[in-house]
Amino acid sequence: MTKGYIFDYGGTLDTAGHHWGKVLWHAYERQQLPVTEAQFRKAYVHGERTLGSAALIEPNFTFRQTLSVKLQLELDFLREKGDWPVDETTFQQAHAQLLNDVYAGVLRTTAHSRDVLTQLHAHYPMVLVSNFYGNVNTVLREFQLDHLFNDVVESAMVGIRKPDPRIYNCLNLSPSEVVVVGDSFYKDIEPAKKIGCQAVWFKGESWTDEKYDETFPDRVITDLAQLL
């Protein structure tokens, strides 16, 4: 019996299960930036590693500000490596176009997530568990999601990162009564099952071609509304 939910944030509530790398790459395609996917992937990895090692995101940064920093790091990398040799005006125009493109998509997705979570919130306690940059509470307020969670557990704040299963000990319920919902098989599904929780894999477009055993999670969904 389900008595509570634990949700991942990034890649789950903001991109409908799609990996952030793929979401950004498709924006590059739509905006017709003249770089290859291989070049973009290197820039994306550089950006994520930089964000993981340098305190560039402040606790009061909105998601739009966070996204702006991500894109700046990627585009700087592409220009410095010579993959995208452009002047400053072209650089700033591309940055603004990508930012507006991606943020508009996030607004649409989080609005849908909010509708579903609002319905679940009427019946279940819910907790958010996220490997984020220390500003997830600001982001939740930005998208009007903050009132839907009984608690928010952010890796940057508690010093534990997924897939460490200890991060899921955050609802005063038996693990078998808790449903963990996330997009990452490795960071969400496997640790949730390890401690005895139910696990729902929100399956979207993956960063790699790796195949997973879809019988391992209790359920596989492709739209958050399927939880209803």
C-alpha positions in Angstrom: 0.0 0.0 0.0 1.3 3.5 -0.9 1.3 6.0 1.9 3.8 8.6 0.7 5.9 9.7 -2.2 9.5 10.8 -2.7 10.2 12.8 -5.9 13.4 13.6 -7.7 13.5 17.1 -9.1 16.0 17.7 -12.0 15.2 15.5 -15.0 11.9 14.4 -13.4 9.6 17.4 -12.6 11.3 19.9 -14.9 12.0 17.9 -18.1 9.4 15.1 -18.1 12.0 12.4 -17.6 14.4 13.5 -20.3 18.0 13.9 -19.5 19.1 17.5 -19.2 21.9 17.0 -21.7 19.4 15.9 -24.3 17.0 18.8 -23.5 19.8 21.3 -24.0 21.1 19.6 -27.2 17.7 19.8 -28.8 17.6 23.5 -28.0 20.9 23.9 -29.7 19.4 22.1 -32.7 16.3 24.3 -32.8 18.4 27.5 -32.6 20.7 26.1 -35.3 24.0 26.5 -33.5 26.7 25.2 -35.9 28.2 22.6 -33.6 28.1 18.9 -33.6 26.5 16.8 -30.9 29.9 15.4 -30.0 31.2 19.0 -29.5 28.2 19.9 -27.4 28.6 16.8 -25.2 32.1 17.8 -24.3 30.8 21.3 -23.4 27.9 19.9 -21.4 30.2 17.7 -19.3 32.6 20.6 -18.8 29.8 22.7 -17.6 28.4 20.1 -15.1 31.9 19.4 -13.7 32.5 23.1 -13.2 29.2 23.6 -11.4 30.1 20.6 -9.2 33.4 21.9 -8.2 32.9 25.7 -8.1 30.4 27.6 -6.1 28.9 29.5 -9.0 25.2 29.0 -8.0 24.0 31.0 -5.0 21.1 29.9 -2.8 18.9 32.7 -4.0 19.5 31.9 -7.7 16.3 31.1 -9.6 16.3 28.3 -12.2 16.5 30.9 -15.0 19.7 32.3 -13.4 21.0 28.8 -12.9 20.3 27.9 -16.5 21.9 31.1 -17.7 25.1 30.1 -15.9 25.0 26.6 -17.4 24.6 27.9 -20.9 27.4 30.5 -20.4 29.8 27.7 -19.3 28.9 25.6 -22.3 29.1 28.4 -24.9 32.4 29.7 -23.4 33.9 26.2 -23.7 32.8 25.8 -27.3 34.2 29.2 -28.2 37.5 28.7 -26.4 38.0 25.3 -28.0 37.5 26.8 -31.4 34.4 24.8 -32.1 32.2 27.9 -32.4 34.4 30.9 -33.3 32.0 33.9 -32.9 32.1 37.5 -31.9 30.7 38.8 -28.6 27.4 40.1 -30.2 26.7 36.7 -31.7 27.6 35.0 -28.5 25.2 37.0 -26.4 22.4 36.6 -29.0 22.8 32.8 -29.0 22.9 32.7 -25.2 19.7 34.7 -24.9 17.9 32.6 -27.6 18.9 29.3 -25.9 17.9 30.6 -22.5 14.5 31.7 -23.6 13.9 28.5 -25.6 14.8 26.1 -22.8 13.2 28.1 -20.0 9.9 28.2 -21.9 9.9 24.4 -22.1 10.7 24.2 -18.4 7.7 26.5 -17.6 5.4 24.2 -19.6 6.7 21.0 -18.0 6.7 22.3 -14.4 3.1 23.6 -14.9 2.0 20.0 -15.8 4.0 18.6 -12.9 2.4 21.1 -10.6 -1.1 20.0 -11.7 -0.3 16.3 -11.0 1.5 16.9 -7.7 -1.4 19.1 -6.5 -3.7 16.1 -6.9 -1.4 13.7 -5.2 -0.7 16.2 -2.4 -4.4 16.0 -1.4 -4.0 12.4 -0.4 -0.3 11.7 0.4 2.7 13.3 2.2 5.4 14.1 -0.3 9.1 14.8 0.0 11.5 16.1 -2.6 15.0 14.6 -2.7 17.5 16.1 -5.2 21.1 16.3 -6.1 21.0 20.1 -6.7 23.2 23.2 -6.4 22.0 24.5 -3.0 19.2 26.6 -4.5 16.4 24.1 -5.0 14.1 25.8 -2.5 14.3 29.0 -4.5 13.6 27.0 -7.7 10.5 25.4 -6.1 9.2 28.8 -5.2 9.9 30.1 -8.7 7.7 27.3 -10.2 5.1 27.4 -7.4 5.9 23.9 -6.2 7.2 24.7 -2.7 3.9 24.3 -0.9 3.4 20.7 -2.2 6.2 19.1 -0.2 6.3 18.2 3.4 10.1 18.4 3.3 12.9 19.1 0.8 16.2 17.1 1.1 19.0 18.6 -1.1 22.3 16.9 -1.4 24.3 20.1 -1.2 22.6 20.8 2.2 22.7 17.4 3.9 26.1 16.2 2.6 24.7 13.0 1.0 24.3 12.6 -2.7 22.2 10.1 -4.6 22.7 7.2 -5.2 23.5 6.9 -1.5 20.3 5.2 -0.2 20.5 7.0 3.1 19.1 10.1 1.5 15.8 8.4 1.1 15.2 7.9 4.8 13.1 11.0 5.0 9.5 9.9 5.4 8.3 8.6 8.7 6.9 5.5 7.0 7.9 1.9 6.3 10.0 1.8 3.1 7.5 -0.5 1.5 4.8 2.2 1.9 6.9 4.8 0.1 7.0 5.3 -3.7 10.2 6.9 -5.1 9.7 8.6 -8.5 12.7 9.6 -10.6 14.3 9.6 -14.0 17.7 8.1 -13.2 17.8 4.3 -13.0 21.2 4.5 -11.2 20.5 7.4 -8.8 16.8 6.9 -8.1 15.5 3.5 -8.9 18.3 1.2 -7.8 18.9 2.9 -4.3 15.2 3.1 -3.7 14.7 -0.6 -4.3 17.8 -1.4 -2.2 16.2 0.0 0.9 12.8 -1.6 0.2 10.9 1.3 -1.3 8.6 1.0 -4.3 10.2 2.6 -7.4 8.6 4.3 -10.4 11.0 5.0 -13.3 10.0 8.1 -15.2 11.5 7.1 -18.5 12.5 9.7 -21.0 15.2 10.3 -23.5 18.5 9.1 -22.1 22.0 10.6 -22.3 23.4 7.1 -23.3 22.3 4.1 -25.2 22.5 1.9 -22.1 19.6 -0.6 -21.7 18.0 -1.3 -18.4 15.9 -4.1 -17.0 12.4 -2.5 -17.1 11.0 -5.3 -14.9 13.2 -4.1 -12.0 11.2 -0.9 -11.1 7.7 -1.5 -9.8 6.4 0.7 -12.7 7.6 2.6 -15.7 5.9 5.8 -16.8 6.4 8.3 -19.6 4.0 11.0 -18.2 3.8 12.1 -14.6 0.0 12.0 -14.9 0.2 8.2 -15.1 0.8 8.3 -11.3 -2.9 9.3 -11.0 
